[in-house]
């Protein structure tokens, strides 16, 4: 009767009380509420919305439906970074070892790719032997020994959210800011954090393309963090083109390794340093963002960050030799250059088209049960605003067979637009959002 009563009340625009959220979430997590009733309730929430108190109560209910990491005994700052997802976004693979090498504990719980977006766990599992499915106890031990654990959501953490997330994806109720914020924050708060940095994407390839919606999501999660004395800072970053050059699981992991060795693309490093600086300031390791950047550049320049990544990989069962020799990761059977069909400016490199093209090659999921080919993808050297001559290489296709090469060519023909003129792309980092308000860093 509880489920039906709450569905009807929310359908009619009523409010759900904190105790009711807890009871409903627990009943769903333990199988006492069927999916069809939760689907109806989520649709009512999607249409009617949640107020500030309801969003906080839902976050609390999902958080308390499972276990959490108690890391206070580490006596060091515990900072994570979360991205709303995109194409070519391998920042987490660079940031986690980089920040951990500077004395900050990074309990980074990540997800898998779905739709046009890539997943950190899939990229990590391109490393031979790397194990991302670990228990909370194993995560604690890794944080003790290497300041970092890179893992997926376990059955122990926010089980109500785990079930709701899959149901939202199947029922068209994903793009609700209160539901998104509660889902993300229930998992992040379960990590026992002392601070969180958000990378909220904007642009055509973003989950929430519109700037205003991204700012609203950032403010909502900042408010939720404040409820738990967990300071949250958000940066709004560009996803109107892929980030970096590599797009595809093993290819992105290789590019992240190059970045840790000081050889990363400029755009990837700019976003990485901006987010990392916020992490280090939240951790009180650096007094300001300028000092934080100096620390990160030194950690990369001396090899300290790359060496720390080897420790993390070894601790999670992977082959640390990959940092010195990325070719031990899966390699595509077919490799072919894609050239400019005409001369002109690169007007557009559409990330959603690229992401869907990776899925068509076998490197992305349509459903969570799909098995990936981790070797496939694209390395795209064309950047919006660049001039290209006819026949000039713009990208490289990595495929498992000739049919894949043909599919890759079709993707790139659609994704890369050449024109007689081109508008400038969005600024890489445009806004900073904190409890103090919104700071405009670059005008688009």
Phi and psi in degrees as a GROMACS rama.xvg file:
@    title "Ramachandran Plot"
@    xaxis  label "Phi"
@    yaxis  label "Psi"
@TYPE xy
-57.3161  -47.6546  UNK-2
-60.6793  -48.2988  UNK-3
-61.5864  -42.8071  UNK-4
-61.8354  -41.7936  UNK-5
-72.5049  -36.9328  UNK-6
-59.2684  -48.5794  UNK-7
-63.659  -41.5202  UNK-8
-65.7599  -46.1351  UNK-9
-68.6263  -37.0745  UNK-10
-55.3325  -37.9667  UNK-11
-90.2905  7.97066  UNK-12
89.0688  12.353  UNK-13
-80.4344  179.188  UNK-14
-111.358  141.626  UNK-15
-100.294  131.47  UNK-16
-84.66  156.872  UNK-17
-53.6263  -44.425  UNK-18
-63.1847  -32.5529  UNK-19
-71.4631  -38.3628  UNK-20
-58.9146  -46.0833  UNK-21
-62.116  -45.9273  UNK-22
-64.6362  -41.9388  UNK-23
-66.9544  -45.1768  UNK-24
-63.0905  -43.9473  UNK-25
-65.0722  -40.3724  UNK-26
-64.6241  -37.0933  UNK-27
-71.3882  -42.2541  UNK-28
-62.6052  -30.5483  UNK-29
-96.4487  6.25613  UNK-30
85.8316  10.6295  UNK-31
-89.1373  -9.13807  UNK-32
-117.766  124.617  UNK-33
-73.7298  159.522  UNK-34
-58.6121  -36.3566  UNK-35
-65.9708  -33.6686  UNK-36
-74.3064  -39.6744  UNK-37
-65.2725  -37.3839  UNK-38
-60.7032  -43.3566  UNK-39
-63.6266  -40.2174  UNK-40
-66.2719  -43.3958  UNK-41
-63.1029  -38.0521  UNK-42
-65.6701  -38.7177  UNK-43
-62.7262  -40.7105  UNK-44
-65.4829  -41.0002  UNK-45
-60.0298  -43.8747  UNK-46
-78.5096  -43.81  UNK-47
-88.2589  -23.2814  UNK-48
81.6571  170.352  UNK-49
-125.589  142.347  UNK-50
-82.7951  177.114  UNK-51
-56.7428  -45.5025  UNK-52
-66.709  -37.8562  UNK-53
-66.5482  -41.0097  UNK-54
-61.9409  -41.6473  UNK-55
-65.7675  -41.0559  UNK-56
-67.6878  -37.744  UNK-57
-65.4103  -41.6843  UNK-58
-58.8191  -46.9371  UNK-59
-62.1392  -42.0704  UNK-60
-63.7057  -43.6858  UNK-61
-69.7724  -39.7831  UNK-62
-59.8769  -45.7016  UNK-63
-80.4956  -4.2537  UNK-64
-74.2559  -10.2288  UNK-65
-143.409  -158.288  UNK-66
-93.6297  170.697  UNK-67
-141.26  158.458  UNK-68
-78.604  122.799  UNK-69
-100.706  103.311  UNK-70
-115.133  11.6778  UNK-71
-58.5678  -29.5882  UNK-72
-66.2984  -14.7052  UNK-73
-70.1408  -23.1002  UNK-74
53.7449  42.7714  UNK-75
-149.623  158.077  UNK-76
-62.9982  146.611  UNK-77
-127.536  105.084  UNK-78
-125.312  135.986  UNK-79
-123.633  167.607  UNK-80
-129.275  138.174  UNK-81
-127.349  135.088  UNK-82
-111.013  143.642  UNK-83
-78.6932  0.632723  UNK-84
98.0629  153.338  UNK-85
-176.554  -159.495  UNK-86
-114.713  127.929  UNK-87
78.2172  9.55286  UNK-88
-86.8393  89.4318  UNK-89
-105.926  22.3647  UNK-90
-57.1339  -40.2494  UNK-91
-59.1346  -35.462  UNK-92
-67.4052  -25.7129  UNK-93
-88.615  -45.0647  UNK-94
-66.0172  -43.7564  UNK-95
-57.3374  -55.046  UNK-96
-68.1335  -32.7784  UNK-97
-63.8564  -50.024  UNK-98
-71.0779  -37.7252  UNK-99
-62.855  -34.7042  UNK-100
-67.5461  -14.9871  UNK-101
-101.559  16.5853  UNK-102
93.3423  10.329  UNK-103
-104.249  134.878  UNK-104
-77.2734  129.699  UNK-105
-122.701  91.0817  UNK-106
-85.6035  92.2286  UNK-107
-101.92  100.329  UNK-108
-91.5953  123.037  UNK-109
-125.328  178.694  UNK-110
-123.87  -177.641  UNK-111
-102.768  160.627  UNK-112
-71.293  147.125  UNK-113
-153.576  136.787  UNK-114
71.9587  -133.247  UNK-115
-89.5861  -5.61674  UNK-116
-96.7339  146.74  UNK-117
-84.7919  166.231  UNK-118
-125.405  135.876  UNK-119
-59.2488  -39.7187  UNK-120
-64.192  -39.8154  UNK-121
-62.9965  -39.621  UNK-122
-65.9924  -43.307  UNK-123
-63.0825  -36.9265  UNK-124
-75.7228  -1.71086  UNK-125
-71.4797  -17.5178  UNK-126
-79.2417  120.503  UNK-127
-52.8531  126.233  UNK-128
86.1385  -11.3069  UNK-129
-63.6291  130.896  UNK-130
-114.302  112.077  UNK-131
-101.053  -11.456  UNK-132
-92.3027  93.2672  UNK-133
-130.195  163.256  UNK-134
-83.9553  167.512  UNK-135
-62.3851  -36.6403  UNK-136
-63.5058  -41.5187  UNK-137
-64.199  -38.6867  UNK-138
-61.8838  -41.1151  UNK-139
-59.8892  -44.7056  UNK-140
-64.1654  -39.175  UNK-141
-65.6602  -38.7386  UNK-142
-67.0237  -33.1677  UNK-143
-66.8443  -38.7751  UNK-144
-93.5276  -31.1139  UNK-145
-133.322  9.97392  UNK-146
65.053  10.996  UNK-147
-153.295  139.734  UNK-148
-136.118  127.229  UNK-149
-112.927  103.637  UNK-150
-147.381  164.999  UNK-151
-93.5621  165.727  UNK-152
-60.6191  124.014  UNK-153
-90.0243  167.986  UNK-154
-64.0958  -18.5706  UNK-155
-78.2954  -27.6099  UNK-156
-96.616  124.202  UNK-157
40.6108  59.1123  UNK-158
-60.8656  -30.2357  UNK-159
-63.7444  -41.2951  UNK-160
-65.6061  -39.7708  UNK-161
-57.0662  -43.8447  UNK-162
-73.7709  -40.3861  UNK-163
-65.5797  -37.8978  UNK-164
-59.7168  -47.4812  UNK-165
-63.6551  -37.5296  UNK-166
-70.2387  -39.4537  UNK-167
-60.836  -40.6378  UNK-168
-63.3569  -31.4263  UNK-169
-90.7231  -8.17659  UNK-170
-122.139  11.659  UNK-171
68.6236  29.7481  UNK-172
-117.711  23.6931  UNK-173
-71.3114  -46.0954  UNK-174
-84.2992  53.3199  UNK-175
-112.547  118.938  UNK-176
-60.5575  -44.6808  UNK-177
-60.2121  -40.6333  UNK-178
-68.9205  -39.1903  UNK-179
-62.5358  -49.9314  UNK-180
-62.3252  -44.4584  UNK-181
-64.5763  -39.7113  UNK-182
-62.2279  -50.2443  UNK-183
-63.4823  -49.5614  UNK-184
-71.1335  -30.8077  UNK-185
-62.5395  -37.4218  UNK-186
-75.4015  -41.6057  UNK-187
-68.3275  -40.0338  UNK-188
-66.0769  -28.0574  UNK-189
-69.1738  -13.2464  UNK-190
-80.9757  -4.16388  UNK-191
69.9674  40.9718  UNK-192
-78.4921  154.094  UNK-193
-104.821  -3.13154  UNK-194
-174.505  154.432  UNK-195
-141.053  137.235  UNK-196
-115.195  131.11  UNK-197
-107.343  136.912  UNK-198
-110.263  98.7381  UNK-199
-98.1576  114.495  UNK-200
-80.4304  147.932  UNK-201
-131.803  160.356  UNK-202
108.233  178.032  UNK-203
-62.0106  -25.8892  UNK-204
-95.8792  3.73583  UNK-205
-85.9122  156.801  UNK-206
-62.2241  -42.055  UNK-207
-118.448  91.2524  UNK-208
-62.1222  -30.5929  UNK-209
-78.9111  133.318  UNK-210
-59.3949  -44.2613  UNK-211
-60.4603  -40.0076  UNK-212
-68.0548  -38.502  UNK-213
-63.6129  -41.3708  UNK-214
-65.0222  -38.9245  UNK-215
-63.2095  -43.3638  UNK-216
-61.8674  -43.9683  UNK-217
-59.8972  -47.3525  UNK-218
-63.5491  -37.5322  UNK-219
-63.4051  -43.6737  UNK-220
-72.296  -32.1209  UNK-221
-62.578  -43.3561  UNK-222
-63.1961  -41.4815  UNK-223
-64.3902  -40.9995  UNK-224
-59.7124  -40.1489  UNK-225
-62.0061  -31.9779  UNK-226
-61.8851  -23.1594  UNK-227
-117.232  19.4004  UNK-228
54.3981  36.0971  UNK-229
-115.976  98.8447  UNK-230
-63.121  137.329  UNK-231
-125.372  133.896  UNK-232
-124.843  138.669  UNK-233
-122.313  140.133  UNK-234
-113.191  138.732  UNK-235
-95.3582  120.185  UNK-236
-125.259  161.716  UNK-237
-81.1341  136.9  UNK-238
-139.326  45.5166  UNK-239
-95.2582  1.06712  UNK-240
-154.837  158.946  UNK-241
-60.0455  152.049  UNK-242
-92.2314  128.339  UNK-243
75.4424  -162.133  UNK-244
-106.295  -37.4072  UNK-245
-82.2571  135.361  UNK-246
-134.846  112.299  UNK-247
134.576  150.865  UNK-248
-60.6988  -65.3461  UNK-249
-64.2515  -35.4043  UNK-250
-63.2252  -40.6774  UNK-251
-70.3241  -37.6499  UNK-252
-63.273  -40.541  UNK-253
-62.5487  -42.4574  UNK-254
-65.493  -36.4453  UNK-255
-63.1268  -39.664  UNK-256
-62.9176  -43.6012  UNK-257
-60.1131  -39.0785  UNK-258
-63.0416  -41.6419  UNK-259
-67.0179  -20.8106  UNK-260
-94.5518  7.43687  UNK-261
86.9782  16.2969  UNK-262
-120.436  27.2273  UNK-263
-82.9144  154.187  UNK-264
-59.9493  150.255  UNK-265
-61.1234  -40.377  UNK-266
-68.1115  -40.6559  UNK-267
-60.6501  -42.9698  UNK-268
-69.29  -35.9026  UNK-269
-62.4574  -45.9296  UNK-270
-68.0855  -41.0237  UNK-271
-60.9881  -47.754  UNK-272
-66.2929  -36.478  UNK-273
-64.3942  -45.586  UNK-274
-69.912  -41.9303  UNK-275
-62.9182  -35.9908  UNK-276
-62.6848  -40.7522  UNK-277
-64.1569  -38.7977  UNK-278
-62.7916  -44.8267  UNK-279
-69.65  -33.9641  UNK-280
-70.1208  -42.572  UNK-281
-59.9375  -33.698  UNK-282
-81.3611  -4.33776  UNK-283
61.4376  25.7069  UNK-284
-84.131  -28.4514  UNK-285
-128.597  146.303  UNK-286
-79.18  -24.9617  UNK-287
-153.788  176.939  UNK-288
-69.5736  -28.9919  UNK-289
-67.1016  -46.8583  UNK-290
-63.329  -38.7848  UNK-291
-60.6754  -41.9992  UNK-292
-64.6107  -40.3745  UNK-293
-59.9065  -42.5567  UNK-294
-61.9926  -42.8447  UNK-295
-67.5535  -43.1755  UNK-296
-62.7658  -36.4611  UNK-297
-69.0529  -40.54  UNK-298
-63.665  -35.8897  UNK-299
-75.9488  -44.1078  UNK-300
-63.7895  -32.2474  UNK-301
-86.7571  -7.08145  UNK-302
87.5994  -1.33021  UNK-303
-62.1699  -41.8218  UNK-304
-66.6766  -43.4573  UNK-305
-64.8567  -40.9498  UNK-306
-63.0885  -36.4586  UNK-307
-68.3423  -34.9538  UNK-308
-62.2227  -37.0159  UNK-309
-61.2398  -40.8985  UNK-310
-62.7542  -43.1389  UNK-311
-63.5706  -46.0413  UNK-312
-59.9344  -46.8953  UNK-313
-62.7626  -39.3956  UNK-314
-64.5304  -24.1747  UNK-315
-107.894  25.694  UNK-316
83.1809  3.49818  UNK-317
-87.5247  172.191  UNK-318
-90.4833  106.926  UNK-319
-66.6711  -14.8317  UNK-320
-62.8876  -15.0169  UNK-321
-61.6522  -26.9842  UNK-322
-68.5771  -31.4947  UNK-323
-89.6372  -26.7265  UNK-324
-140.208  82.6293  UNK-325
-61.899  -13.5169  UNK-326
-68.8625  -9.33204  UNK-327
-76.263  -7.89692  UNK-328
-77.9327  166.126  UNK-329
-53.8706  137.233  UNK-330
-117.758  136.726  UNK-331
-69.4848  143.407  UNK-332
-73.854  -31.1521  UNK-333
-121.751  132.62  UNK-334
-133.727  129.303  UNK-335
-146.626  140.995  UNK-336
-78.4211  142.935  UNK-337
-111.538  123.571  UNK-338
-108.036  158.155  UNK-339
-65.4611  127.653  UNK-340
-76.0441  -14.4719  UNK-341
-157.269  170.808  UNK-342
-87.258  152.4  UNK-343
154.279  179.206  UNK-344
-80.7433  146.778  UNK-345
-75.0606  104.795  UNK-346
-85.4809  -27.5202  UNK-347
-160.214  139.176  UNK-348
-127.282  97.5517  UNK-349
-79.3969  113.122  UNK-350
-66.2368  -36.8675  UNK-351
-62.6037  -40.5161  UNK-352
-64.4811  -40.8028  UNK-353
-62.8978  -46.2554  UNK-354
-60.6551  -42.9043  UNK-355
-68.803  -32.4088  UNK-356
-65.3045  -35.978  UNK-357
-63.8286  -42.332  UNK-358
-60.9316  -40.5668  UNK-359
-64.7129  -29.8196  UNK-360
-75.1054  -13.6199  UNK-361
105.719  4.68952  UNK-362
-99.2699  4.62381  UNK-363
-139.658  167.397  UNK-364
-102.291  143.356  UNK-365
-97.5579  -37.8025  UNK-366
-126.025  161.264  UNK-367
-66.6173  -15.9284  UNK-368
-87.4807  -6.64819  UNK-369
-64.3964  139.505  UNK-370
-93.4142  130.549  UNK-371
-93.3442  148.925  UNK-372
-94.9042  106  UNK-373
-74.0414  -10.7509  UNK-374
-86.3175  -18.5065  UNK-375
-88.6766  163.004  UNK-376
149.842  -155.805  UNK-377
-136.489  148.476  UNK-378
-116.97  113.837  UNK-379
-109.57  112.509  UNK-380
-90.671  -17.9252  UNK-381
-68.7844  131.867  UNK-382
-121.483  139.216  UNK-383
-53.8554  132.782  UNK-384
97.1813  -16.7896  UNK-385
-71.6855  153.222  UNK-386
-95.5298  138.633  UNK-387
-130.154  138.86  UNK-388
-89.4709  154.178  UNK-389
-58.1117  132.806  UNK-390
86.6949  -4.49493  UNK-391
-73.8952  135.68  UNK-392
-62.2138  130.219  UNK-393
-111.108  -26.3958  UNK-394
-163.864  167.363  UNK-395
-124.992  134.69  UNK-396
-97.1693  132.606  UNK-397
-118.447  114.772  UNK-398
-136.529  166.129  UNK-399
-91.0139  -14.7103  UNK-400
-159.907  178.419  UNK-401
-67.6354  -32.2888  UNK-402
-61.9762  -37.2677  UNK-403
-65.2848  -39.0571  UNK-404
-60.434  -43.9914  UNK-405
-62.0222  -42.4224  UNK-406
-63.1038  -41.7997  UNK-407
-62.7021  -40.7718  UNK-408
-60.5813  -44.4337  UNK-409
-61.7919  -40.708  UNK-410
-60.1971  -49.2748  UNK-411
-68.2403  -35.171  UNK-412
-61.2217  -35.4366  UNK-413
-79.9033  -36.2168  UNK-414
-81.2579  -35.9738  UNK-415
-100.486  115.586  UNK-416
-107.473  128.223  UNK-417
-104.837  141.819  UNK-418
-149.447  171.215  UNK-419
-74.542  -18.8347  UNK-420
-150.107  161.828  UNK-421
-143.861  136.914  UNK-422
-74.7772  149.605  UNK-423
-65.895  146.164  UNK-424
-71.3651  170.445  UNK-425
-63.218  149.124  UNK-426
-62.4586  142.211  UNK-427
-59.1172  -43.5699  UNK-428
-129.112  110.62  UNK-429
-106.875  -30.4856  UNK-430
-141.614  149.116  UNK-431
-120.351  127.827  UNK-432
-121.077  130.005  UNK-433
-142.554  -177.061  UNK-434
-61.6846  -20.8458  UNK-435
-82.3369  -14.7861  UNK-436
133.105  -162.981  UNK-437
-107.319  128.043  UNK-438
-114.053  124.142  UNK-439
-83.3694  118.429  UNK-440
-95.8913  -28.9438  UNK-441
-153.03  138.917  UNK-442
-92.6869  128.588  UNK-443
